[in-house]
Amino acid sequence: MERLFELTETEIRMGFAVSCVEAAAERAGCTYREMYRRMKRVGLIQALTRRLDPLHTQSREYVTNEILETLHRLENQQKGDEIC
C-alpha cells in the first residue's frame, strides 16, 4: 500500500524556488549553480519564496520570463550602485 505524505510549507516554497532556478538557467543557457548564485546575490531567491502564492498560479513560461527580466534589472541596478 502506498503511503501518502504532505509537504511542509517550507518544502513547497523551496521546491518552487528550485524549479524557478532550473527553468531560468535553462532559458539563459547557464548552469543552475550559476543562476542560483546570481539570483541569490540580488535577493531574488528570498523574493520567490515570499511570493509563492501569486506566482505559482502563473505559467512556467510567464514566471521564467519575469524572473529573468527582474534578475537583469536588479543586476543592472547593483552595477549602477557600484559606480556611484
N, C-alpha and C positions, 0 to 999 in steps of 0.2 A: 504494500500500500504506500502510495506517495505521500510524503509529509509536506505540508504547506507551511510557509513561514512568512511573516510580514517584515518588510524592511523598516528600519527606523527612519525618521525624518532626515537625520544626518546622512544616512546611507543613500537615500533618494536624492538629496541635494548634491552629494559628491558624485553619484552616478551621472546626473545631468551635466555637471561641470566637466567630467571626464569625456562624455560624448561630445560636448561642445569643443573641447580642446582638440579631440581627434578629427572632428569634421572641419574645423578651421585649418588645422595643419594639412590635411589632405587637399583642401581647396588652395591653400597658399603654396603647396609644394615643398613643405619643410617637415621635419620630424615632429612628432608630438612633444618631445622633450624641449625642442627649441620654442615651439608655440607656447607651451606651458610657462617657460621662463619669461617670454615676452609678455604674456598675459598677466603673470604674477607681478612682474616689475611695475606695471601700470595700475595694479589693483583690480584687474578685470575678473580674476578668479573669485574673489570675495563678492564682487558685484553680481556675478552669475548665481552664486549660491543664495544670495539675498533676494534675487528677482525671479526665483523659480516659478512662482505661481503664474505671472503673466506670460512668461516666455515659453513654458512647456506646452502651452496651447497652440503655439505657432508651428509652422512647418520647419523642418530641419534646414531647408534652404534659406528661409527668411532669417532664422536665428543665426545661421552661419554668416550670412551677408551682414547682419547687424553687428556681429562680433568683430568681423574683420574691419568694417568701417569705423567702429568705435576704437578698436585697437590702433589703427592708423592715426586717428585723431588724437588719442591720448599720447601716443609716442611722439607725434609732432609737437604737441603742447609741451611735453617734457624737454624736447630738444630746444624749443623756444625759451623755456625757463632757464636752461643751462647757459644760453648765450648772454642773458642779462646779468 
